[in-house]
Amino acid sequence: MDASAASPRGQPSRQASRVAIAADVQFRSGMRRFQASVSDLSTHGARISAAHVMRVGDRFFLKFSTLEALEAEVVWVDSSEAGCRFARPLHPAAFETVVRSV
């Protein structure tokens, strides 16, 4: 799927199917660290909620307890939720490890 195509809500189309999860992660932007929640995950990105104000184009790192920090970019924002695309897609085995751990 073309990541630049827009969904009906005006958000970028997804490159991979997502799985609903409930995971607390560490969100790091520059020197600032916040707790965030991930409500769905794919090998290419995630939907996150955080108290931190996010803007399209922001780059940050997400840290799941079972993985190294993942670099990501905000591709859409809706109130306190944002969709992010990982700089490098998760390996399928790493994806399954995260899904099983939450």
N, C-alpha and C positions, 0 to 999 in steps of 0.2 A: 504494500500500500504506500502511496505517496504521502510522506509526512507533512508536506506543505498543503495538502488538500484540507479544506475546512469541513467540519462536521456541521449538522444542522444548527447547533448552538453557536456556530462560529469558532469552535475550537478545532485545533488540528486533528486530523484523523489518526487513529492508532495504528501502529505498525505491527502489533502483536496482541493476542487476546490477553485480557487481564483477569486476575484472580482476586476475589474479595478477601481481604485480610484485615486484621486489627493489630498493628504493630506500632510500638513506641520506638522512635529513632532519635538520634542526635542530628540536629541541623546545624551546619557550620557555614557561616558566610563571613569571609574575612576573619577577623579576630573574635567575632561574636558567635556564641553557641546558644542554641535553644533546643528545647524538647519539641518534637513534632510527632504527628500521627500519620501513618500510612493506611489508607482505607482500601486501596487496590494496587496491584503490582503486576507488571509484565517484565519480560526480558529487556524491554526497551525503555521503560519508564514507570511512573507511579503517580497516584493522586495523594497529595499531602495536605495536612491542615497544620497551621502553626500560628502562634500569636504574632510572629514577625511579619511585617508587611512585605509582600512579594510582588515583583513586577515582571512582566514578560521580558525575557532576555537576561534576568539575573542568573548568575552562576553560583553554585553552592555545592556542599558535600553533604550526603546523607550517610549515616553510620548505623547499620543494623548490627545487632549484637553478634551475629554469626558471620559477618563479612567485613572486609576492608572497606574503608569509606569510598562511596561512589560519587564521582563528579556528575553533576546534573545541571540542566538549564530549564528555567521556567518557560513553558510554551503557552500556557493560558492561566488566567486568574479569575476566580469567581468568589468574591467576598474573602473569606479566610481560607479557602481551598485553592490549590494550584495543581496543575498538571505539569509534570517535569519529564524531560527526556534525558536518559543517561548518556554521558559522553561516549561510553563504550557499553554495548549491550551486555547484560548478564549472561554468563555461560548457563545453559539449561540446568546443569547440576547445581550451580550456585543458587539459581532461582528456586529449584526444588528444596534445597536446604533451608532457605528463608521461609518458604510456604509451610514446610513441616514444623518449623521451630516456633511458629506463632499460634 
